């Protein structure tokens, strides 16, 4: 990608709106928005880099649960590592049970609403 293509890619409707609104509100704010649009990198790239840093920080590299990434690191204490692994496994099991419970509640609510609808429909006919 050439520099002219990346420069044109920065002028999104949102960036144009930010520059115009900045000049309307207070002219130094408009200049700041204009400078940011001209010289800063694309916002999408910045957002992708930020999301990648969060994933690396919290260890989410494709595990099934949020806590899965923490199991790979060792604290140096085998007893603590075993306790932590057991606790995280228990938490994931409880999370799965709770998700199943919520699913059953939603199904029961949907069934109740459908039966109520059918009963109202029968009384109207």
KETORBA-349432 format. One record per residue (C-alpha): z, y, x; residue in one letter; residue number from 1. Coordinates in nm, 3 decimals, m for minus. Example, Ala and Ser with C-alpha at 12.3 -4.5 7.8 and 13.67 -1.06 7.14 Angstrom:
! residues 2
{{0.780,m0.450,1.230},"a",1}
{{0.714,m0.106,1.367},"s",2}
***
This chain:
! residues 125
{{0.000,0.000,0.000},"x",1}
{{m0.096,0.338,0.144},"x",2}
{{0.131,0.638,0.140},"x",3}
{{m0.082,0.811,m0.125},"x",4}
{{m0.041,0.513,m0.356},"x",5}
{{0.336,0.504,m0.312},"x",6}
{{0.356,0.882,m0.356},"x",7}
{{0.164,0.863,m0.684},"x",8}
{{0.388,0.576,m0.797},"x",9}
{{0.690,0.804,m0.774},"x",10}
{{0.560,1.033,m1.048},"x",11}
{{0.678,0.832,m1.343},"x",12}
{{0.739,0.993,m1.681},"x",13}
{{1.111,0.980,m1.607},"x",14}
{{1.074,1.164,m1.276},"x",15}
{{0.855,1.432,m1.435},"x",16}
{{1.110,1.474,m1.713},"x",17}
{{1.392,1.500,m1.458},"x",18}
{{1.212,1.771,m1.262},"x",19}
{{1.120,1.974,m1.573},"x",20}
{{1.468,1.936,m1.725},"x",21}
{{1.624,2.030,m1.392},"x",22}
{{1.428,2.356,m1.379},"x",23}
{{1.514,2.431,m1.741},"x",24}
{{1.886,2.373,m1.691},"x",25}
{{1.929,2.536,m1.349},"x",26}
{{1.655,2.601,m1.093},"x",27}
{{1.842,2.451,m0.790},"x",28}
{{1.881,2.131,m0.989},"x",29}
{{1.506,2.128,m1.051},"x",30}
{{1.440,2.174,m0.680},"x",31}
{{1.675,1.887,m0.600},"x",32}
{{1.498,1.661,m0.850},"x",33}
{{1.160,1.763,m0.707},"x",34}
{{1.276,1.696,m0.349},"x",35}
{{1.416,1.358,m0.448},"x",36}
{{1.092,1.264,m0.624},"x",37}
{{0.880,1.365,m0.326},"x",38}
{{1.083,1.227,m0.037},"x",39}
{{1.297,0.942,m0.171},"x",40}
{{1.181,0.585,m0.200},"x",41}
{{1.088,0.430,m0.531},"x",42}
{{1.383,0.379,m0.763},"x",43}
{{1.278,0.022,m0.843},"x",44}
{{1.309,m0.078,m0.480},"x",45}
{{1.651,0.086,m0.455},"x",46}
{{1.769,m0.096,m0.768},"x",47}
{{1.638,m0.430,m0.636},"x",48}
{{1.814,m0.376,m0.304},"x",49}
{{2.139,m0.291,m0.484},"x",50}
{{2.118,m0.601,m0.701},"x",51}
{{2.051,m0.816,m0.395},"x",52}
{{2.355,m0.670,m0.217},"x",53}
{{2.573,m0.748,m0.521},"x",54}
{{2.447,m1.106,m0.531},"x",55}
{{2.522,m1.148,m0.162},"x",56}
{{2.865,m0.989,m0.197},"x",57}
{{2.973,m1.211,m0.485},"x",58}
{{2.809,m1.527,m0.351},"x",59}
{{2.580,m1.594,m0.644},"x",60}
{{2.302,m1.791,m0.477},"x",61}
{{2.193,m2.024,m0.752},"x",62}
{{2.517,m2.195,m0.850},"x",63}
{{2.575,m2.293,m1.208},"x",64}
{{2.876,m2.067,m1.256},"x",65}
{{3.003,m1.736,m1.128},"x",66}
{{3.266,m1.900,m0.911},"x",67}
{{3.026,m2.150,m0.754},"x",68}
{{2.941,m1.922,m0.459},"x",69}
{{3.303,m1.896,m0.347},"x",70}
{{3.337,m2.271,m0.292},"x",71}
{{3.109,m2.265,0.012},"x",72}
{{3.334,m2.047,0.226},"x",73}
{{3.638,m2.195,0.392},"x",74}
{{3.969,m2.019,0.433},"x",75}
{{4.067,m2.241,0.725},"x",76}
{{4.345,m2.407,0.525},"x",77}
{{4.237,m2.745,0.383},"x",78}
{{4.516,m2.756,0.122},"x",79}
{{4.425,m2.412,m0.010},"x",80}
{{4.054,m2.495,m0.012},"x",81}
{{4.125,m2.810,m0.217},"x",82}
{{4.343,m2.614,m0.459},"x",83}
{{4.081,m2.344,m0.494},"x",84}
{{3.803,m2.597,m0.556},"x",85}
{{4.013,m2.776,m0.818},"x",86}
{{4.106,m2.450,m0.991},"x",87}
{{3.747,m2.327,m0.997},"x",88}
{{3.629,m2.660,m1.135},"x",89}
{{3.895,m2.641,m1.408},"x",90}
{{3.794,m2.283,m1.493},"x",91}
{{3.428,m2.381,m1.521},"x",92}
{{3.523,m2.672,m1.750},"x",93}
{{3.731,m2.438,m1.968},"x",94}
{{3.443,m2.190,m1.977},"x",95}
{{3.207,m2.464,m2.095},"x",96}
{{3.456,m2.575,m2.362},"x",97}
{{3.495,m2.217,m2.483},"x",98}
{{3.117,m2.171,m2.500},"x",99}
{{3.095,m2.488,m2.711},"x",100}
{{3.376,m2.358,m2.936},"x",101}
{{3.190,m2.029,m2.988},"x",102}
{{2.873,m2.223,m3.068},"x",103}
{{3.057,m2.426,m3.334},"x",104}
{{3.204,m2.105,m3.482},"x",105}
{{2.859,m1.944,m3.502},"x",106}
{{2.714,m2.255,m3.666},"x",107}
{{2.998,m2.264,m3.922},"x",108}
{{2.950,m1.895,m4.000},"x",109}
{{2.574,m1.942,m4.039},"x",110}
{{2.628,m2.245,m4.263},"x",111}
{{2.875,m2.049,m4.478},"x",112}
{{2.638,m1.754,m4.512},"x",113}
{{2.349,m1.984,m4.604},"x",114}
{{2.556,m2.164,m4.867},"x",115}
{{2.668,m1.830,m5.011},"x",116}
{{2.305,m1.715,m5.025},"x",117}
{{2.198,m2.035,m5.200},"x",118}
{{2.484,m2.006,m5.451},"x",119}
{{2.389,m1.644,m5.531},"x",120}
{{2.026,m1.746,m5.566},"x",121}
{{2.115,m2.025,m5.811},"x",122}
{{2.321,m1.786,m6.026},"x",123}
{{2.036,m1.531,m6.038},"x",124}
{{1.781,m1.789,m6.155},"x",125}
***
